[in-house]
Amino acid sequence: MIKRTVYFGTPAYLKTKDEQLVFESSETSETKSLPIEDIGVLILDHQQITITQALIAKLLANNVALITCDNSHHPTGLLLNLDGNTLQSAKFQAQVEATAPLKKQLWQQTVGCKINNQAALLETIRVPVKNMRNWAAGVKSGDSDNHEAVAAVYYWKNLFPLFPDFKRERFGDAPNNLLNYGYAILRAVTARNLVASGLLPTLGIFHKNQYNAYCLADDIMEPYRPFVDKIVLNIINLNGKFLELTPNMKKELLAIPAMDVMINNEKSPLMVAVQKTTASLVKCFEGKQRKILYPEFI
């Protein structure tokens, strides 16, 4: 079953009753409820939302990724379950003992797939991508020649024709705000599925920032980023340069977990595809297979 992404952007009181999330609006006194087991990602985007500890505990017990936003409506926090898999200890051990050569091979696959997906998106707007395909094919173990960065320069220069001087920066000008919001949702989906697969999101195969609790999520989400970029490109095509983050834009970005992607020659919702990716990563750590399953942008 595809888990839902649930968004709250108005003053509210959230609690639980009978395995349901109960929403009480502070503005209209309206009360609604939905099964907690149906939720995959929950986003809290208002400074006057109150949530009970009992509800938080049930959300985490059901492996819901809980995202909190700041007063500028950008995601700033992510809360995950610590006990997401019955064989977690054994899978942690396999992850910790993964060799450096294995990690470098996995990163090689990850970067190659990311660049190919970026190239496929550029092809939809008729940008020449021969160099991109060559860079993807030429990625070495550990991406020692840094093809990811080389491809990124070309990609961002050509992806948004309305923004010819665009630079991808976390705190940069629009459409960075849309990308940040979409990537935060993608990161939550990825981290949630890593935990469900019995892995520790902190231990990356490439990212190693000691202050980053989600290094592995940042690694594994890389080939999925172009799917977020596609939605942002669609928003730009509809809105031009007027890119203040509106409710309608958020609605578009909140659909990321349900968007269709192709993985292993099958069409699948992105959230399900990420689960297939994280499950394949476990098998790589355990020595049962050598290739991570990633989506193809077609």
matplotlib code that plots the C-alpha trace (Angstrom):
import matplotlib.pyplot as plt

x = [0.0, 1.2, 1.6, 0.2, 2.0, -0.1, 0.4, -0.8, -0.4, -2.9, -3.2, -4.3, -4.3, -3.2, -3.8, -4.5, -7.5, -8.2, -5.1, -6.2, -4.6, -7.2, -7.0, -8.8, -8.7, -8.1, -9.7, -12.9, -13.3, -13.6, -12.4, -11.2, -9.3, -7.3, -5.7, -2.1, -1.1, -1.9, 0.7, 4.2, 5.3, 3.7, 4.6, 3.9, 4.1, 2.7, 4.1, 0.7, 0.4, 0.3, 1.0, 0.7, 3.5, 1.1, 0.6, 4.3, 5.0, 2.3, 3.6, 7.1, 5.9, 4.4, 7.6, 6.2, 8.7, 7.8, 8.9, 8.8, 9.0, 10.3, 8.5, 9.5, 7.8, 10.9, 11.5, 14.1, 13.7, 13.1, 12.1, 12.4, 11.8, 14.9, 13.6, 12.4, 13.3, 13.2, 16.7, 18.1, 21.2, 22.4, 21.8, 23.6, 26.5, 26.7, 26.5, 29.2, 31.5, 31.1, 34.5, 35.9, 36.1, 32.4, 31.4, 33.3, 31.6, 28.2, 29.0, 30.1, 26.8, 24.9, 26.7, 26.4, 22.6, 22.2, 24.0, 22.0, 18.7, 19.8, 20.6, 17.2, 15.5, 17.5, 16.5, 12.9, 13.7, 15.9, 19.3, 22.2, 23.4, 26.2, 28.8, 26.4, 26.1, 29.9, 30.4, 27.9, 29.6, 33.1, 32.4, 35.2, 35.1, 34.4, 33.9, 37.6, 37.4, 34.5, 32.2, 29.2, 30.4, 31.4, 27.9, 26.2, 27.7, 26.4, 23.0, 22.2, 23.3, 20.8, 17.9, 15.9, 15.9, 14.1, 17.0, 20.1, 22.3, 20.9, 23.2, 22.2, 22.6, 20.7, 20.1, 20.1, 17.5, 14.4, 13.9, 16.3, 13.4, 11.3, 14.2, 14.9, 11.3, 11.1, 14.5, 13.4, 10.4, 12.6, 15.1, 12.4, 11.1, 14.6, 15.5, 12.2, 12.8, 16.4, 15.2, 12.5, 15.2, 17.2, 19.9, 21.3, 20.8, 23.8, 26.5, 26.9, 28.7, 30.1, 28.8, 30.7, 29.8, 30.0, 27.2, 24.8, 22.6, 21.3, 24.5, 23.2, 19.9, 21.7, 23.7, 20.8, 18.5, 20.9, 19.5, 16.0, 16.7, 15.9, 12.4, 12.0, 13.7, 11.1, 8.2, 10.1, 10.5, 6.8, 6.0, 8.3, 6.6, 3.3, 4.3, 7.3, 9.6, 6.9, 8.1, 7.1, 6.2, 2.4, -0.1, -0.6, 3.2, 3.5, 0.7, 2.7, 5.8, 3.9, 2.9, 6.6, 6.2, 3.3, 4.8, 5.5, 9.0, 10.5, 12.6, 13.8, 11.7, 8.5, 6.4, 6.3, 5.3, 8.5, 8.0, 7.8, 10.8, 12.9, 11.9, 13.2, 16.4, 17.1, 16.2, 18.8, 21.4, 21.0, 21.7, 24.8, 26.1, 25.3, 27.2, 24.0, 24.2, 26.5, 24.1, 21.8, 18.4, 17.8, 15.1, 15.5, 14.2, 12.4]
y = [0.0, 3.5, 5.5, 9.0, 12.3, 14.4, 18.2, 20.6, 24.3, 25.9, 26.2, 22.8, 20.4, 16.9, 13.9, 10.2, 8.0, 4.4, 4.2, 7.3, 10.7, 13.2, 16.8, 19.6, 22.9, 25.9, 28.2, 26.4, 23.9, 21.2, 17.7, 15.1, 11.8, 9.3, 6.0, 6.3, 3.2, 4.9, 7.7, 7.6, 11.3, 13.9, 17.6, 20.2, 23.7, 26.2, 27.6, 27.1, 23.4, 21.4, 17.6, 15.2, 12.9, 9.9, 10.7, 11.2, 7.8, 6.1, 7.8, 6.6, 3.1, 3.0, 4.3, 7.7, 10.3, 13.5, 16.8, 20.1, 23.5, 26.9, 30.2, 30.7, 27.4, 25.5, 22.0, 22.1, 18.9, 15.2, 12.6, 8.9, 5.6, 4.0, 0.4, -0.1, -3.7, -7.0, -7.9, -4.5, -5.5, -7.9, -5.4, -2.7, -5.0, -5.6, -1.9, -1.1, -3.8, -2.7, -2.4, 0.8, -0.8, -1.8, 1.7, 3.2, 0.8, 1.7, 5.4, 4.8, 3.3, 6.0, 8.9, 7.2, 6.8, 10.3, 11.8, 9.7, 10.8, 14.4, 13.9, 12.4, 15.4, 17.8, 15.8, 16.6, 20.3, 19.5, 20.3, 18.3, 15.7, 13.8, 14.9, 14.0, 10.5, 10.2, 11.5, 9.0, 6.1, 7.3, 7.4, 5.5, 3.8, 6.3, 8.9, 9.7, 12.2, 14.0, 13.6, 14.4, 18.0, 18.4, 17.2, 19.4, 22.6, 21.8, 20.5, 23.6, 26.0, 24.5, 23.2, 26.4, 28.6, 31.4, 31.5, 31.5, 32.6, 30.1, 28.6, 25.7, 27.0, 26.1, 29.8, 31.1, 32.8, 31.0, 28.3, 27.1, 27.5, 25.0, 22.6, 22.8, 21.9, 19.1, 17.6, 17.7, 15.6, 13.2, 13.0, 12.1, 9.4, 8.0, 8.1, 6.4, 3.5, 3.1, 2.7, 0.2, -1.8, -2.0, 0.5, 3.4, 6.6, 8.3, 6.0, 7.0, 5.4, 8.7, 11.6, 11.8, 15.1, 14.5, 17.0, 15.2, 12.6, 11.5, 10.9, 7.6, 9.2, 12.0, 9.4, 7.2, 10.0, 11.4, 9.5, 10.5, 14.3, 14.7, 13.6, 16.5, 18.8, 17.8, 19.0, 22.2, 22.7, 22.2, 24.8, 27.3, 26.7, 27.4, 30.4, 32.0, 33.9, 34.4, 31.6, 32.5, 29.1, 29.1, 26.4, 25.2, 24.8, 22.9, 20.7, 19.9, 19.1, 17.0, 14.7, 13.6, 10.3, 9.2, 10.2, 7.3, 6.2, 3.3, 0.9, -2.6, -2.2, -1.7, 1.5, 2.2, 5.1, 6.8, 5.9, 2.2, 2.6, 4.0, 1.0, -1.3, 0.8, 0.5, -3.2, -3.8, -1.8, -4.1, -7.1, -5.3, -4.8, -8.5, -9.7, -11.1, -8.8, -6.2, -3.7, -1.2, -0.9, 2.7, 4.4, 5.4, 8.7, 8.0]
z = [0.0, -0.8, 2.3, 2.4, 2.8, 5.2, 5.5, 8.2, 7.6, 9.9, 13.7, 15.0, 17.9, 17.0, 19.2, 18.9, 19.6, 18.6, 16.4, 14.5, 14.1, 15.3, 13.9, 15.7, 13.9, 16.1, 13.5, 12.7, 15.6, 12.9, 13.8, 11.4, 11.8, 9.6, 10.3, 11.5, 9.6, 6.3, 6.9, 5.5, 5.9, 8.2, 7.7, 10.4, 8.9, 11.4, 14.6, 16.4, 15.9, 19.1, 19.0, 21.9, 22.9, 22.6, 18.9, 18.3, 19.9, 17.7, 14.5, 15.2, 16.1, 12.6, 11.0, 10.0, 9.0, 11.0, 9.4, 11.2, 9.4, 10.6, 10.5, 6.9, 6.0, 5.2, 6.6, 9.4, 11.4, 10.8, 13.4, 12.7, 14.4, 16.0, 15.7, 12.2, 11.4, 13.3, 12.1, 12.7, 14.7, 12.0, 9.3, 11.3, 11.6, 7.8, 7.2, 9.7, 8.3, 4.6, 3.1, 1.5, -2.0, -1.7, -0.7, -3.6, -6.0, -4.6, -4.9, -8.5, -9.3, -7.5, -9.3, -12.8, -12.3, -11.0, -14.1, -16.5, -14.8, -15.0, -18.7, -19.4, -17.8, -19.9, -23.0, -22.3, -22.8, -25.8, -24.3, -25.8, -23.4, -25.1, -22.6, -19.7, -21.0, -21.4, -17.9, -16.5, -18.4, -17.3, -13.5, -11.7, -8.4, -5.7, -8.5, -8.2, -11.2, -9.6, -12.6, -10.3, -9.9, -13.5, -14.6, -12.1, -13.5, -17.0, -15.6, -13.5, -16.2, -18.7, -16.6, -16.0, -19.2, -17.3, -14.9, -17.1, -14.1, -11.7, -9.0, -6.9, -3.3, -0.2, 0.7, -2.9, -5.0, -6.4, -7.5, -4.8, -2.3, -4.3, -4.7, -0.9, -0.1, -2.5, -1.5, 2.2, 1.4, -0.7, 2.1, 4.6, 2.3, 1.9, 5.5, 6.5, 4.1, 5.2, 8.8, 7.6, 5.8, 9.0, 8.2, 10.1, 8.1, 9.7, 8.2, 4.6, 1.7, 0.6, 2.7, 6.0, 7.6, 11.4, 11.9, 9.5, 11.0, 7.5, 5.5, 4.0, 3.1, 1.3, -0.6, -1.7, -2.7, -5.3, -8.3, -7.2, -7.2, -10.9, -10.2, -7.8, -10.3, -12.9, -10.6, -9.9, -13.7, -14.2, -11.5, -13.2, -16.6, -14.9, -12.8, -14.5, -12.2, -9.5, -7.2, -3.7, -2.1, -2.4, -1.1, -4.7, -5.2, -1.9, -3.1, -6.2, -4.2, -1.6, -4.5, -4.8, -2.9, -5.1, -8.5, -10.9, -11.7, -13.5, -11.5, -12.5, -15.7, -13.7, -13.0, -9.3, -7.0, -5.9, -2.2, -3.2, -5.5, -2.7, -0.6, -3.4, -3.5, 0.3, 0.3, -2.5, -0.6, 2.4, 0.1, -1.2, 2.4, 3.1, 0.0, -1.6, -4.7, -6.2, -7.7, -6.1, -7.7, -8.8, -10.9, -14.5, -15.7, -19.0]

ax = plt.figure().add_subplot(projection="3d")
ax.plot(x, y, z, "-o")
ax.set_aspect("equal")
plt.show()
